[in-house]
Amino acid sequence: MEAAIQLLRLAGSAAAGLLLSPFYYVAVLLIMLQYMRQTRLERKLFSVRLRAWPNQLIRTMLAGLAVGVVMSLAGLFLGVTITGEAVLWMWGTAAVLVIVRVRYLCFAYSVGLLGVLQWIIGWTPLADRTDWLGSAAVSLAALDIPGLLVLVALMHLAEALLVRWQGDRFATPLFLEGKRGKIVGGYTLQGYWPVPMLMLVPAAAGSGTDLSLPWSMLLDSGVNWSSGLTMIGFPMMIGFSELTRSLLPAAKARSASKGLLIYGLGVGIIAVLASFWTPLTLAAALGALLLHEALVAISYFTEESSSPYYVHTDEGLRVLAVIPGTPAEAMGIQTGEILHKVNGVKVRTKEELYAALHVNSAFCKLEVLNHEGQIKFVQRARYAGEHHQLGVVLSPDDKADVYAVASPASLFDLLRQKHASKSRQAGVSTTTTTPL
């Protein structure tokens, strides 16, 4: 009982320190800017907002908090040596990387890069210097890279669950350029979660509690816990970014979740082994970097080799998205389904859709091909002021002009809310980018 009370006191003190840390608020701000950017992109392409960014932000913060609680409980048994300097190193490196690409806002990159730098510095005399460069080298050499990579692995396992659970909710429909210059539909899936963590660590001499834990730490090899224990609070960041022209958002989220699960298990195993055998540290750091890039490359080449899904067919008009709160949502129409007949009239173009809807201005009856190719019948009364297309966003046709350019976005793009798009009309040029 006494041990539990002391742990709660340490947790309270660490949580208070976490609330004073700027890093968590920086993470929330970056996520907010990203979701605001997606909302602007939706308005620009479709003249409608498909979801409210404040709701997305609240959802991600709550999910990140839940992950933080679970990871903090796991931290009671890990024995990772986290210091204030380690937090500064991780966030400082992440800040530099995010300037280049938003998708680098992931500690797999920052901790992996720190592990490589630590190995390189170990072959230099920098640690013998007495200036700031020497102090930085000593601080970097003291980082528990295997322990940090274990945290990274656990975060990616949690991310795999979050992507499976929430990934398709962060999907934004797009008009994209296909392989042969034809504009097709697609989705970008981007989710980021700030994860506040409390970690039990060995204290400096005279500064910790004399609490004796009734269990041993997983990674306590070579770590001195005799000076007592303390707990620190710090935020971590997890996130993913995917683009698909060939899969439904839910299917793409499931695929990404499997990749993250394999990645987390692989990096975790190497990192645990490295904590007991130091020469494996470089392999673990390189694995964190290269395997993460491999996930990105596999996803890219899979999409490039697949046929586009969000295009119209001879059977009718392919639905790219459904606007929340509209008749289409009420009738149960889903992304990827095909509007086959409207009020008994077969539709293959937007013009035919509009004409068919006006056959009966007070009521509409639809024949829809579902994902399995089977016909389902839906019907509903129509009221004045409702969406002219029932609330469906259709895949692009041959008349589509403006499309989003799938290009990497940097921190500056977020701050400037810059977009990049192109138009096939002569003399027309806008800028609308979807980041990867």
C-alpha positions in Angstrom: 0.0 0.0 0.0 2.8 2.4 0.9 4.5 1.7 -2.5 1.3 2.5 -4.3 0.9 5.8 -2.5 4.5 6.8 -3.3 4.0 5.9 -6.9 0.8 8.1 -7.0 2.8 11.0 -5.5 5.5 10.6 -8.1 2.9 10.4 -10.9 1.2 13.6 -9.6 4.5 15.4 -9.6 5.4 14.1 -13.1 2.0 15.0 -14.4 2.4 18.6 -13.1 5.7 18.8 -14.9 4.2 17.5 -18.1 1.5 20.3 -18.0 4.3 22.9 -17.8 6.2 21.3 -20.7 5.8 23.2 -24.0 6.3 20.1 -26.2 2.8 18.7 -25.7 1.2 22.0 -26.7 3.5 22.2 -29.7 2.3 18.7 -30.8 -1.3 19.7 -30.4 -0.7 22.9 -32.4 0.9 21.0 -35.3 -2.0 18.5 -35.4 -4.5 21.4 -35.3 -2.7 23.0 -38.3 -2.8 19.7 -40.2 -6.5 19.2 -39.7 -7.3 22.8 -40.6 -5.3 22.3 -43.8 -7.3 19.2 -44.7 -10.5 21.1 -44.1 -9.4 23.9 -46.5 -8.4 21.3 -49.1 -11.9 19.7 -48.9 -13.5 23.1 -49.4 -11.3 24.0 -52.3 -11.9 20.8 -54.2 -15.5 20.1 -53.3 -16.9 23.4 -51.9 -18.0 21.5 -48.8 -16.5 20.6 -45.4 -16.8 16.9 -44.8 -15.8 17.0 -41.1 -15.1 19.6 -38.5 -11.4 19.9 -37.5 -12.1 20.6 -33.8 -13.9 17.3 -33.5 -11.0 15.5 -35.1 -8.6 17.3 -32.7 -10.5 16.3 -29.6 -10.8 12.7 -30.8 -7.1 12.4 -31.4 -6.2 14.0 -28.0 -8.5 11.6 -26.1 -7.1 8.6 -28.0 -3.6 9.8 -27.4 -4.4 10.3 -23.7 -5.7 6.7 -23.5 -2.5 5.4 -25.2 -0.4 7.5 -22.8 -2.1 5.9 -19.8 -1.4 2.4 -21.1 2.2 3.2 -22.0 2.8 4.8 -18.6 1.6 1.6 -16.9 3.9 -0.4 -19.2 6.7 2.0 -18.2 6.5 0.8 -14.6 8.1 -2.5 -15.8 10.4 -1.3 -18.7 13.3 0.3 -16.9 14.1 2.8 -19.7 16.5 5.5 -18.7 14.8 8.8 -19.7 16.2 12.1 -18.7 15.2 15.7 -19.4 18.1 15.9 -21.9 16.8 12.8 -23.7 13.5 14.5 -24.2 15.2 17.6 -25.5 17.3 15.5 -27.9 14.2 13.7 -29.2 12.1 16.8 -29.7 14.9 18.9 -31.0 15.7 16.3 -33.7 12.0 15.9 -34.5 11.7 19.7 -34.9 14.6 19.7 -37.4 13.1 16.8 -39.4 9.6 18.2 -39.5 10.9 21.3 -41.2 11.8 19.0 -44.1 8.7 16.8 -44.1 5.6 16.7 -41.9 5.6 12.9 -42.0 8.9 12.9 -40.2 7.0 14.0 -37.1 7.6 10.5 -35.7 10.1 9.5 -33.1 11.1 6.4 -35.2 13.1 8.9 -37.3 14.4 11.1 -34.5 15.5 8.3 -32.1 16.9 6.3 -35.1 18.9 9.2 -36.2 20.2 9.9 -32.7 21.3 6.3 -32.5 23.3 6.6 -35.7 24.8 9.9 -34.5 25.7 8.3 -31.1 27.6 5.6 -32.9 29.4 8.0 -35.2 30.5 10.3 -32.3 31.8 7.2 -30.4 34.5 7.0 -33.1 35.5 10.6 -32.7 37.3 12.5 -29.9 34.5 15.0 -29.5 33.6 13.8 -26.0 37.1 14.9 -24.9 36.5 18.6 -25.8 35.8 21.1 -23.0 33.5 23.4 -25.0 29.8 23.1 -25.8 30.5 20.7 -28.6 32.1 18.3 -26.1 29.2 18.7 -23.7 26.7 17.9 -26.5 28.8 14.8 -27.4 28.8 13.6 -23.8 25.0 14.2 -23.5 24.4 12.3 -26.7 26.6 9.4 -25.7 24.6 9.1 -22.5 21.3 8.5 -24.2 19.7 5.1 -23.7 19.0 4.4 -27.4 17.9 0.8 -27.0 15.4 1.9 -24.3 14.1 4.8 -26.4 13.7 2.4 -29.3 11.7 0.1 -27.1 9.3 3.0 -26.5 9.2 3.7 -30.2 8.3 0.1 -30.9 5.5 0.2 -28.2 4.2 3.4 -29.7 4.0 1.9 -33.1 2.1 -1.1 -31.7 -0.3 1.4 -30.2 -0.4 3.3 -33.5 -1.3 0.0 -35.3 -4.4 -0.3 -33.0 -5.3 3.4 -33.4 -5.0 3.2 -37.2 -7.2 0.1 -37.3 -9.7 1.8 -35.0 -9.7 5.4 -36.2 -7.6 5.5 -39.5 -10.5 5.7 -41.9 -12.1 8.5 -39.9 -9.2 10.8 -40.9 -9.5 10.1 -44.6 -9.8 13.1 -47.0 -11.1 12.5 -50.5 -9.1 14.0 -53.4 -9.0 14.4 -57.1 -5.6 13.1 -58.2 -3.8 12.7 -61.5 -3.7 9.0 -62.6 -1.0 7.2 -64.5 -2.0 8.3 -67.9 -2.9 11.9 -67.1 -6.6 11.1 -66.3 -8.0 12.6 -63.1 -9.2 9.9 -60.7 -10.5 9.9 -57.2 -8.4 8.9 -54.1 -8.0 9.4 -50.4 -5.3 10.7 -48.2 -5.3 9.2 -44.7 -3.4 11.2 -42.1 -3.6 10.7 -38.4 -1.5 12.1 -35.6 -1.8 11.5 -31.9 0.0 13.4 -29.0 0.8 10.9 -26.3 1.5 12.2 -22.8 3.7 9.8 -20.8 4.9 9.3 -17.3 8.0 7.2 -17.0 9.6 5.6 -13.9 13.4 6.2 -14.1 16.4 5.9 -11.8 17.0 9.1 -9.9 20.2 11.1 -9.4 22.0 10.6 -6.1 20.0 12.1 -3.3 17.1 13.3 -5.4 14.8 10.2 -5.6 12.6 8.2 -3.3 13.7 5.1 -1.5 10.8 3.2 -2.9 11.6 -0.5 -3.4 9.6 -2.1 -6.2 8.5 -5.7 -5.8 9.4 -6.5 -9.4 12.4 -6.2 -11.6 12.7 -4.1 -14.7 12.8 -5.6 -18.2 15.7 -3.4 -19.3 17.6 -3.0 -16.0 20.8 -4.5 -17.4 23.7 -2.2 -16.4 21.3 0.5 -14.9 21.9 1.7 -11.4 18.7 1.9 -9.4 20.4 2.1 -6.0 20.1 5.9 -5.8 16.3 5.7 -5.7 13.4 6.2 -8.2 11.7 9.2 -9.7 9.2 9.8 -12.4 9.2 12.2 -15.3 6.5 13.4 -17.6 7.1 13.9 -21.3 5.0 13.8 -24.5 5.6 11.6 -27.5 4.1 11.8 -30.9 2.7 9.0 -33.2 1.2 9.4 -36.6 0.8 8.0 -40.1 0.2 9.2 -43.6 -1.1 7.1 -46.5 -2.4 7.8 -50.0 -4.7 5.5 -51.9 -6.3 5.4 -55.3 -7.1 1.7 -55.3 -8.6 0.9 -51.9 -11.5 2.0 -49.6 -10.2 4.0 -46.7 -11.1 1.3 -44.2 -9.2 -1.3 -46.3 -6.1 1.0 -46.6 -6.3 1.6 -42.8 -6.2 -2.2 -42.2 -3.3 -2.6 -44.5 -1.4 0.2 -42.8 -2.2 -1.3 -39.4 -0.7 -4.6 -40.3 2.5 -2.9 -41.5 2.8 -0.9 -38.3 2.2 -4.0 -36.2 5.1 -5.9 -38.0 7.3 -2.8 -37.7 6.7 -2.4 -34.0 7.4 -6.1 -33.3 10.6 -6.1 -35.4 12.1 -2.9 -33.9 11.0 -3.9 -30.4 12.8 -7.3 -30.6 16.0 -5.8 -31.9 15.9 -3.0 -29.3 15.4 -5.3 -26.4 18.4 -7.5 -27.6 20.4 -4.3 -28.0 19.8 -3.3 -24.4 21.6 -6.5 -23.3 24.2 -6.5 -26.1 25.4 -3.0 -26.9 26.8 -3.7 -30.4 23.3 -4.3 -31.7 22.4 -0.6 -30.9 23.4 0.6 -34.4 21.4 -2.2 -36.1 18.4 -1.3 -34.0 18.7 2.4 -34.9 19.2 1.7 -38.6 16.3 -0.7 -38.5 14.0 1.9 -37.0 14.9 4.3 -39.9 15.1 1.9 -42.8 12.1 -0.3 -41.9 9.9 2.8 -41.5 11.0 4.0 -45.0 10.3 0.5 -46.3 6.7 0.8 -45.1 6.4 4.0 -47.1 8.0 2.5 -50.2 5.9 -0.7 -50.1 2.7 1.4 -49.9 3.8 3.6 -52.8 4.7 0.8 -55.2 1.6 -1.2 -54.2 -0.5 1.8 -55.2 1.4 2.4 -58.4 0.9 -1.2 -59.5 -2.9 -1.2 -58.8 -5.7 0.1 -60.9 -7.7 3.1 -59.8 -10.9 2.4 -57.9 -12.6 5.7 -57.8 -13.6 6.0 -61.4 -17.0 5.8 -63.1 -18.0 2.6 -64.9 -20.6 1.5 -67.5 -22.7 0.5 -64.5 -23.1 4.0 -63.2 -21.5 6.7 -61.1 -18.9 5.8 -58.4 -19.3 7.6 -55.1 -16.1 9.1 -53.8 -17.5 10.4 -50.5 -20.7 11.0 -48.6 -21.3 14.3 -46.9 -22.4 13.9 -43.2 -25.9 14.9 -42.4 -27.2 14.6 -45.9 -29.9 12.4 -47.5 -27.2 10.2 -48.9 -26.0 9.3 -45.4 -29.5 8.8 -44.2 -30.1 6.3 -47.0 -27.0 4.4 -46.2 -25.0 5.1 -49.3 -21.3 4.4 -48.7 -18.0 5.4 -50.2 -17.1 3.3 -53.2 -20.6 2.3 -54.1 -22.1 2.9 -57.6 -25.3 4.9 -58.3 -26.8 2.6 -60.9 -30.4 3.9 -61.4 -32.2 7.0 -60.0 -36.0 7.0 -60.2 -35.8 4.1 -62.6 -33.4 5.9 -65.0 -29.9 4.6 -65.5 -27.3 7.3 -64.9 -23.7 7.4 -66.3 -23.1 11.2 -66.1 -23.7 14.0 -63.7 -26.2 15.5 -66.1 -28.1 12.3 -66.3 -28.1 12.2 -62.5 -29.6 15.7 -62.2 -32.2 14.9 -64.8 -33.2 11.7 -63.1 -33.5 13.4 -59.7 -36.0 15.9 -61.2 -38.2 13.1 -62.5 -39.8 13.2 -59.1 -38.8 16.4 -57.2 -40.5 15.2 -53.9 -39.1 11.6 -53.8 -36.2 9.6 -55.0 -35.7 5.9 -55.4 -32.1 4.6 -56.1 -30.7 1.4 -57.2 -27.1 1.2 -55.8 -24.4 -1.4 -56.5 -22.7 -2.2 -53.2 -19.0 -3.2 -52.8 -19.9 -6.8 -53.7 -21.6 -5.7 -56.9 -25.1 -6.6 -55.6 -28.0 -4.2 -56.1 -29.6 -2.6 -53.0 -32.7 -0.4 -53.2 -32.9 2.8 -51.1 -35.5 5.6 -51.2 -36.3 8.8 -49.4 -38.5 11.8 -49.6 -36.8 15.0 -50.8 -37.2 18.4 -49.1 -36.5 21.9 -50.2 -33.0 23.2 -49.4 -31.4 19.7 -49.4 -28.1 19.0 -51.3 -28.6 19.0 -55.1 -26.7 15.7 -55.4 -28.3 14.1 -52.3 -25.0 14.7 -50.5 -22.7 12.5 -52.5 -19.3 13.5 -53.8 -18.8 11.7 -57.1 -15.6 10.5 -58.6 -14.1 12.9 -61.2 -15.2 12.6 -64.8 -13.6 13.8 -68.0 -14.7 17.4 -67.3 -12.8 17.6 -64.1 -10.1 20.3 -64.2 -8.6 20.9 -60.8 -6.9 18.2 -58.9 -4.6 17.9 -55.9 -0.9 17.4 -56.3 0.4 14.6 -54.0 3.6 16.1 -52.8 5.5 16.2 -49.5 4.6 19.0 -47.2 7.0 20.8 -44.8 6.4 22.7 -41.6 6.5 25.9 -43.5 3.6 24.7 -45.7 1.5 24.0 -42.6 2.3 27.4 -41.1 1.5 29.2 -44.4 -1.5 26.9 -45.0 0.0 26.4 -48.5 -1.7 24.1 -50.9 -0.7 22.9 -54.4 -3.1 21.9 -57.2 -3.1 22.1 -60.9 -5.7 22.8 -63.5 -5.8 21.3 -67.0 -7.3 24.5 -68.4 -4.9 26.7 -70.3 -3.8 29.7 -68.4 -5.3 28.5 -65.1 -3.1 27.7 -62.2 -3.9 27.3 -58.5 -1.9 25.9 -55.6 -3.4 23.0 -53.6 -1.1 20.3 -52.2 -1.9 17.2 -50.3 1.1 16.2 -48.1 2.6 12.8 -47.8 
